[in-house]
Amino acid sequence: MNLIELPALLVLDVQKGFDDPYWGKRNNHEAEGNIARLLTEWRNRKGHVIYTKHLSLDPASPLHHRNPLGTEFKEVVKPLDGEVVFTKNVNSGFIGTELESYLKKNQIKTVVITGLSTQHCVSTTTRMSANLGFNSFLVSDAIAAFEITDHKGVLHTADSIQEHELAMLQKEFATIVTTNDLINQLNQQ
């Protein structure tokens, strides 16, 4: 990992609605704590911190736009005044938002991606970030996946979903790092 400039930190959809049993079993319950550690680093360094908030159009979703409790950010990673928040109703942080233009306007070429959930907004935003030409780092222990039943009725654990998503995103779309690796790299600069 080689960070020449301080990248923007993206915190995707870390909302209270993801605590709802609706989603099934989840892995990596340390994700929010690791995101909080990264937020502390970025804030201390006066770096760009960018949030997305998912406002679902599906009335059954705990993230439905009319569910104020579900759409609230979790306290541990809540944005501070002045930090940018883009709202969206699809999986990508780039579609229907000003995220891409914000990054370009601020001459940000590298992003560090964290948030919820791995197989939805994290994966989609990571793929689009790379496709749009941004140097993308995905923090493997600052994201979390949920179990899912596939089209054949087979249940896949949250851990297996996470492993497969990371394997698919590595190299082609992002450099996979850990919170400690990233903080250590920043401290060496």
N, C-alpha and C positions, 0 to 999 in steps of 0.2 A: 504494500500500500504506500502510495506516495502522494501526499497532500501538499500542493504548492501553496494554495490559498485556503482560507477557512471556507469550507463549503456552506451552503444553506442547509439548515436542519429542517426536514419535513416531518411533521407529526400528524399522521393520518388517522382521523376518526376515532380518537381514544375517548369514547363517549360512554355514558352510564348504561345505555341500552344494550351494550355488549355483555353486561352482567346478567341479562335475562336468560332463563333456561331455554328459551326459544332456539338458541343457537346450538345447543348440545354441549358436550364436554369440550373443554379447551385445554391447550397446553401452555407452557411457559407463563406461569403466573407471576414471574419476575419481570415481565416485559415493561410494565408501567414504571417500576422502580428503576430499570435501566434507562428508560426514556427520561425520567426525572434527573438522573445523573448526567445524561447528555445535555439536557436543558440547562443545568447549572453551568456546565462547561461553556456552552454557547453564550449564555447570558453574561458570564464573567468576561468573555472575550469580545462582547458586543457584536456577536455574529447575527446573521439573519435567521430568525426562527419563524417558520411558516406552518400554519395549521390548516387542515381541511376538516370540515364538519359535514357528515353525511345526513341529509334530510330526505329520507325515503318517501317515495310516492305510494308505497305499498301500505295500506291501512293495517295489515297484520304485523308489520315490522315494528320491533321495539324502537327503531330509529325513525319512525314515521314523523314527518315534519310537524304534525299537530300534537306530538307527545313531548312536551317541554322537558319532562324529567329524563326521558330516554335520550334526547338529543344533547343534553348538557355534557360538557367535558368532565372527565373524572378529575377530582380535586387535585390529585398528586401531579398532574401534568397540565393544569389549567393555564390558558394564555394570560400573560401579563398585559397591561395597557400598552398599546403601541405595537404589539406583535400581530402579524397579519393572519387573518382567518378568511379562508375561501370556503363558501358553502357550495355543495353539489348534491345531485340526486342520482348520480351514476357512479360506477366503481372507480373511474379514473379521476385523479385530482386535476387533470389538465382539461377535461371536457366540461364546457359550460362555465369555466372559471377564468380568471385572469392570471393563473399561476405561470404559464409559459411567458407571457408578456412581462410579468413582474420580474421573473428571473433574468430575462434578456435586458430589461430596462436597468436593472441593478448590476449588469455584467457578471452574473453568477453562472459559472460553467459547470460547477460540481455540486451535487446534492447528496445528502445523507438521509436515507429513508428509514422511518420507524413507524409503528402504529398497528392498527387493527383493520381487518383481519388479513392474515397472510394470503389466503386463497382468493380474496376478493379485492379490496381496494389497494392493498400493498402490492400484490403481484401486478395488477393492471397498471397502477401508477409507475411502478418500476419499469415495466416494459415500455410504456409510452415515454418515460424520461429518457431512456436510451435511444429510442426511435427518433426523438426530437433532438438528439445530439448532446445531451447532458452526460457528463461523467458521473455515474451513479454508484453509490455505495449503499448496500442494504445491510442493516445491523441485525444479525440473526437472533440475538437474544433480547432485542427490543421490538419484537413483533410476536404475534401469537396466532395460532390457527385453531379451527374448530373441527371436530369430527364431521364426517359427511357420509351419506349413503349414496352410492352411485346409481347409474341407470339400470344396473343388474340387481340392485337390492343389496349389494355388498357394503358393509360398514367399514369405513377407513378411519383409523384413529387420528386424532389431532396431530400426534407426533409424526405419523407417516405422511400426512398432508404437508406438514412443515418441511420434512426432509425432501419430499418430491418437488415442492415449489422451489426450495433453495437450489436443488440440483438443476432444475430447468432454467433458473434465472442466472446462475453463476456463469461468468465469462461473456455469454451472449448479451446480457442485459445489465449486469451489475457485478461489482466486486463484493463478495460476501465477507463481512467483518464482524467482530464482536465489540461490545461496548468497551471492554478493557483495551483491546487492540487499538481502537480509535482514540481513546483518551491518551494512551501511551504515545501514539504517533503525534498527537497534538502537542503533548508536553515535550517532545523532542525537537520541536521547531523553534 
